[in-house]
């Protein structure tokens, strides 16, 4: 019994090695970094307004056990910078469109005033009264028969045949005091008064307001409207 106790006392104390590596391992494992480098890069990029780098490295940093709070702050800061940049672009576009609209509003009245304020340099000469027909109501042509007799009061009156042709009450050159409906004739639709000047190159025939036929007689400079009676 005494020998057993003596042997136990003389035994060496057992040595315990750490579980991380063997005592003979020449390459012990490197310790884990205290700070997440991706989170640091993301935070620095966010502070420098490099929001694409901040967002990308911030998302990568979530795969590491450390620095997640820093990565979250960097991502949120990058998103805030994106929102601020978008708002600035929208505000700049609105201000530019408002400026262009105001410029157009200022230019339009000036151009209108310039076009309306131009004074005439020469006084235009009014055209002759006979060059354009007068828009006056005319009497409706009665329906008559060609060759029928008409009265002296109807001399020069315009009538309408059954087929739509234009007939005139004219005097018979062979018999004095005899008047008949003759035609058909072409009578212009312009309304004039007897004695007014006319231009044969513009209109050779016309009518009065009460439905009497007129003819332009005379030269080019002294032509006048006279009643069409024969």
Buried (B, 14 or more C-beta within 10 A) or exposed (E): EEEEEEEEEEEEEEEEEEEEEEEEEEEEEEEEEEEBEBBBBBBBBBEEEBBEBBBBBBBBBBEBEBBBEBBBBBBBBBBEBEEEEEEEEEEEEEEEEEEEEEEEEEEEEEEEEEEEEEEEEEEEEEEEEBEEBEEEEBEEBBEBEBEEEBEEEBBBBBBBBEEEEBBBBBBEEEEEEEBBBBBBBEBBEBBBBEEBBBBBEBBBBBBBEEBBBBBBBEEEEEBBBBEBBE
